[in-house]
Amino acid sequence: MEKVLVLGSINIDFVSFVSRYPQPGETLVSNDFGIFQGGKGANQAIALAKLDVPTLMLGKVGKDIISNFALSSLQESGVDITGISKSQKNSTGSASIWVNTQGQNSIVIYPGANGEVDEDFIIQHEKFFGGASWLLTQFEVPLKSILLALKFAKKHDLKTIMDPAPVKKMSNNDIWGLVDYLLPNEIELRELTHAENVLKGIHILKSRGVKEVIVKLGKQGAGYEDRGTLNLFPAVPVGQVVDTTGAGDCFIAGFLYGMLQQEDIAQAIQVANLTASYSIQKKGAAISFPNKSEIDWKKLE
């Protein structure tokens, strides 16, 4: 199978499970607490590796105890970590997450070493682009580095796929013409385009140069535009939603897995919906992602 190069963030998630979100000045006692592997880049790399996709991670961690946890989690999932280096001055990135009883989450991120994934880092790691077929990235490392990585991807004939989260204000629109597949959620789509509906948002992004836009719609599933029509694919029903943290990352990995199986976009979205449905039934992000053997692929028939 073709190799995927993942450029992105590596975090550790500190997750509190609460009955409701606290008000300013209020102290709440959580119902449960966990420490999990996180960061959109690491999450997506792990989700791909669990689907048996050859995956190499590019990123940075700190010289601290939690970096060992992060690197072990990636390795144990099957991710190649030879593209990860350790910062001499910043700690490993972290996220503080609250999850309510409906499984919805609120997240605050500290970038840490992720902020050191600069243009020099990308140049030093260009050799890895030559051995891959896809580049997957997000917006949790510096924008200039992402732009350079996308240029290297095109130089080495890689297909590109991007998760535009968290949304960044951009004066330079050169980035969009380098993106083959863009997968925002509905909120990110609105922030990027200020469009009044999903279809108009997709049209705006395509006018900027993005080749294909697939929009994640949460419990409604996902959609994309085909010949002027918005095609919607409903989410796969589950018994109970426990924690939606990382569901979007799992969706992206499922979509890319579908594309690697030579599926068309519609079929790849259905693969993504099915894959993501497993992740929301357990606590945590990466730890909740399914192995390929766990998925009931007959549901796609």
N, C-alpha and C positions, 0 to 999 in steps of 0.2 A: 504494500500500500504506500501511497505517496506520503512524504514527511511534511509535517506542519511545523513552522517556526512561530512561536508565540512570544511576542514582545509585550511586556506589561509589568504590572505591579505584583509584588509579593508581600502580603500582609499576614499578620496574625489577628484573628477576630476574637474579641472579648464580648461574649454574648450574654445578656440578661433577659430572662423570660418573665414578662410582667403582665399583670392583669389589665393595666392601662398605662399610658405614658404619664410621667409626672408633670405637674405644673411647675413653673418657675418658682424656686424657693422651697419646693416640696421634696421630702425624702420618702421613697417607697422601698419596700422589701420585695425582692424578686422571688419568683416561684422556683426558679432554677437558674443555673449559670454554667457556661461552658467556654472552653478555649479551643478554637478551631483554626485550621488553615484557612486563609482568606486572600483577598486581593483578586481583582478581576482577571489579571493575567494568569496568576497561579491557578485560580479556580478553573478557568477555561482549559488550561494545559492539563490539569488533572482529569477533568471531564473527558477530554479527548483521549488521554492515555487509557482511561478505564473502558473506553470503547475500542481499544486495541489499535488506536491510530498512533503511528510513530511520531512522537512529539518532543521538540527541543525548546527549552525555555531560555529566553534572554531577559536578564534583570539583575537587580542588586538587593542584597540583604545587609544587615549590620553585623558587627563583630560582637554579638551578644548571645545570651542563652536561647532566646526565642528563635534566632536564625537557624539553630540546629534543628528545632522542631519543624520549621518551614522546609528546610532542605530534605529532612527525612520524609516528610509527608509527600513531597514531590517525587522523590526517588522510589518510595514504596508503591506509589501509584503507577510507576513505569515511565515517568518523565525524565528525559535526558537533561541533567543540570550542568553540563560542561559550559554552558553559556551564562552562568550566574557567577558574579563576583561579589566580594565583601567590601563594604565601605570602611574607610579608616576613621570617619568622623561622625557618621549618623547611625542611629539605631534602625533596626528593622521596622518597616512600616506596620502600622496597627490600625484597627478599627474598633470603635465602641458601638455596639449594636443593641437596640432594644427590640424585642419581639413580643407583640401582644397576643392575646388569646385567639385572635382570628388568623394568626400566622403572619400578619403584616409587620414590616420592620422599618425602623428609622436608624440611620447610620451616620456616624461622624468619623472621618478618616484623618489619620496623621501620616503624611507621605513618607517621612524618614528617608531611608536610603533610596527609595524609588525616585526621589528628586534628582539623584545623581546619574540617572540613566541619560547622559547627555550625548551630544553629537560625537564627541571623541569615543565614547563607549560604543556607539553604533559603528563607527569606522573601524575600531579594533575588532569588532565581531562580524565584519562583512563576510568573512570566510564561510560562516554558517549559512548564508543565503544561497550559496552555490549548491548545497546539498539538499535543498528543500523545494517543494512545489507550491506551498501556500504560506502566506504571512498573515497571522491573526494579531490584531492589536486593539487597544482601547485608549482612553484619554487619561489614564492614571500615571503616565510618565510625561516628561516635558514634550510640548507640541513640536518643537524644532526637531527633536529626536525622532518623533513619529513620522514627520515629513521626510526626513532623510532615509529612514528605514523603508518607507513606501517607494522612494526613488530607487533604492538599492533593489527592492523587490522587482520593480519593472525592469531594471538593468539585467537581472538574473532570470527574467521570465517567470516570476512567481505570480500566482493569482493572489488577490488581496481581499481580506474581509475585516471589517471594522465594527466594533461596538463603541458608539460615540458617547461613552459615559465615564466620568461625569461630564456633562456638556461644558464646553469652553467657548468663550467669545473669541472669534477669529476674524482678523482683518485680512488674512491671507487665505483666499479660497482655492489656492493651487492644490491643496490636499485632496479635494473632492474628485478631481479628474484622475487620481491615482487609486481610487477605491472601486473595486469591482462589486462588492456586496457590503451594504451598510445595514446594520440591524439595530435601529433605535427602538426604545419603547415609545408609547404614545406621548408621554410627557416630554421626553427628549426631542421627539419629532416637532412638537409645538415650540419648544425653546429654540430649536435650530432654524425654523422656518416662519414662525408666527402665523402659520396657516390655520384656517378655521375648521378644517377637517383633515382626516388622514390622507385622502386621495390627493388633495391639493398640496399637502406637505410632501408627499412622494414626488409629485410633479416638479416642485421647486428644487428638491435635492437632485433630481435627474437633470434639471436644467443647469445645475452647477457642475455637472460632469460625472456624478455617481452613476454607475451602470445599472445596478439593481438595488432596490430598497425593500427590505422585509421588516414589517413593523410588529413588535411584540405587544400584544394587547392584554396581557395578564390572564385573568380567568376567562376572557373572551377568546383566547387563542392567539392567532396571528393572521396577518394579511399582506398581500402584495398586489401591485398593479399589473394588469395584463390587458393590453390593447384598450386602455382607457377605462377599464372596469376594476374595481377593488374586489379581489377574491379573498374571502374570509375562510379560515380553517379553525373550527372550534377547538378549545382545549380538551384534553382527554379527561373525563370525569374521574375523580378519586373519592375515596370514602371520607377522609378527613384531611384538611390542610393543617399541617403542624407548623411549618416554618418556610416562608417563601424566599429566605435569604439564599442567593446563589441560583435561583431558578432561571434567571435570564442568562447566566453563564452556561448553565446546563443546556438551555435551549440552543444557544449559539454553537456549542460543541455538537449537539445532535444534528443541527442544520448542516454543519460542515461535514460531519460523518456521512450524511445523506448525499451530499454533493460528491464526496469521494467514492461513493458507491455508484456513481454515474446516474444518479436520479435527477429528474428535472426539479425546478424550484418548488413546485407544488408538492411533490413527493417528499422533498427534503424538509419542507415545513412540517409535514405530518410526522416525519421521523423526529424532528425537533420537539414537537408537542408531546409525543409519546415519551421521549427521553426525559423532558422536564417534569412530566407528571410524577415520576418516581422521586425526584429531588424534594418535592414539597411535602412529602409524607414522613420526613424525618427531620430531626433537629440538626442545625449546622448547614454549612455550604458544601465544601468539597467532600466532607464525610458522608453527605447524603446522596452523592451522585452514584448512579447505578453502574455496575459492571455490565459489559455487553451480554454476558450469559444470564443476567438477572432479568433482562427485558423480555416481555412477551411480545415478540415481533408479529405474532399472528393477529394482533389487534389492528395491524395495518392492512390486512387482507380485505 
